Amino acid sequence: MELKPTGNRIIIVREVEKQSEIIISPRERDSLLARIIVVGPKVKILKPGDRIILRKTVGHEITFGVGGERQTFVICDEDQVDGVIN
């Protein structure tokens, strides 16, 4: 399956924020950080692989089966990204 956003949309995967490196907490949650998977044709600044800062309430989640596992992606507009981490 190929994911391909339209317009100025991007598809990202949120990183998981761990509470501790020693003890894995059941309270792990999605963080404000994400990695861009693919960008639409009108995206000007961002590119696949960029690590970004994104509010938790931004975008629409969608879950697909990828490589035999289910994975959740977020689709949002380029201008909803708060920053890029270099």
N, C-alpha and C positions, 0 to 999 in steps of 0.2 A: 504494500500500500504506500502511496506517496501523498504526503501532506503538502498542500500548496495554498498559502493564503492569497487573498486578492487585495488589490489596492495598497493602502499603507499599513496593512496588518502584519503582525509578527506572531509566530508560534513559539512558545517557550516551555521550558520544564523548570518548575520551582525546585530549589535546593531544599534539603531537609535539614532543619536546625536541631542538633543534638544537645541535650541538657548536660551530658557528661561524656567524656571519652572512655571512662573506666566502666561506668554502669550505663547500660542502654535503657533509657527511660521510656515507658509506654506513652509518655507525654511529648514525644517528638512531634514537632509541628512544621508546617511549611514556613519557610523564612521569607524575608523580604528580598532575598537574592534569587536570581534565576539565570539560566543560560538560554540564549536564543538558538533555536533549532533551524528555523527557516524564515525568510522574509518575503513579503509581497513585492511586486514589481515597482511600486511607487515609494518604497522605503528609501530615504535619502542618507541617513546618518548611520544606522545600525546595520550589522552584518551577522551572519551565522557564526556562532562560537563566542560572541560577545557575552560578557557577564554583566548583568544589569541589576539595578535596584528598582523594585516595583511594589507598590502598596498591595496589601492582601486583598483588598476589595476590587481591584482592577481586573478586567477581563472576564472571559467565559471559559469555564473548564469543560473539557471533553475527554472521554476515556476511550482508548482504542486498544485492540490486541496487537502488540508488536513483538515479533519473535517468540510467540508462544506465551508472552506475559502481558498483562494489562498495564498500560501506562497512561497517566493523566497529563494532558497538555493544557496550556492556557493560551487563548487567542485574544489579542488586544491590539489597539492602535499604537503606532510608533510614538505619537505624542503623549501617551499615557505613561511612558517610561520616565522615571525620575532621575536616573543617572546611569552612567556606564563606568564599570570598574576596570581600570587598566592594570 
